[in-house]
Amino acid sequence: MSMNRLPLHLAVLFSKTEQIEVLVNAGANVNSLDYHGAAPLVTQVSQSMYTCSMEEGSAAHNSFVRRLKYLSDIGAEIKTSDH
């Protein structure tokens, strides 16, 4: 695992929508915590600080929103550990 992150966290971090879906369909835990203690949805939300400058309606913005909605729709929770 790169940077002590699970494959799903890396797919989220690097905005790989198709890989996120493949990993989830293969049984990846959408609420697993990485070494920061963050679930994949937290990782996705944290990316929002980088997307704030995206123009609403742009391809990058739409892709970000689609990933966020997908993770939320499949039951991903916004959770972290206290460490």
N, C-alpha and C positions, 0 to 999 in steps of 0.2 A: 504494500500500500504506500503510495506516494504521500509524503508529509503526514503519515499516520492517519490518513483519511480513507474512508470506505469508498468503493467505486461510485456509489450513488452520490455521495457528497462531491466527488470530483466532477461528475457529469453535471451536477447543478452549478458548481463553481465556474465551470468553463462553458456553461450555457449550451449543453448538448442535449437538446430536447428529445431527439430520437433515442439516444442512449439511455436517457432517464426512463422512457417508456419501456425499453427492452429490459433494463435492470428490474424495474418494478414487476413486469410481467414474468420475469424469471424468479421472483420471490424476494427481492431486496426489501428490507425492512425500512419503510418510509419514516419511521420514528427513531431509527438508530442514532446514537450520539457519536460525534467525532471526537478527536482529542481535545478540541476546545469545549466539548460538552454541548455542542449544538446539533440539533436535528437538521435534516436536509432543508426543510421549509425555512428554518432560521437562516441557513446559509443563503437561500434564495432571497429572502427578505433583505439580508445584509447587502446583497448586490444592488439594492435599490439606490443606495447612495451614489453608485456609479451610473445609474440609469436616469437620475434626476435631470441630467442635461440632455437626455434624449427627447426628441420632438415627439409629442403624443401623435400616435398614428403611424410613426415610422416603423419599418420592418423590425428593427432592434427592440423598440418599445413593445410592439405587438407580441414578439416572441417571448419577451420577459413576462408579460401579463399572461400569456398562454401557459407558460411553465408554472407560474404562481398559482393559477386557477387549477391546473391539472393536479399539482401536489395537494392542494386544499381539497379538491373533489374526491381524491382517493383516500382521504383520511389522515394526511400528514398533519401533525400538530406543531404548533410553535412552542417548543420547549427547549430548555437548556438544563444542564446540571450545575450545581453550585460547587465549584472546586477552584 
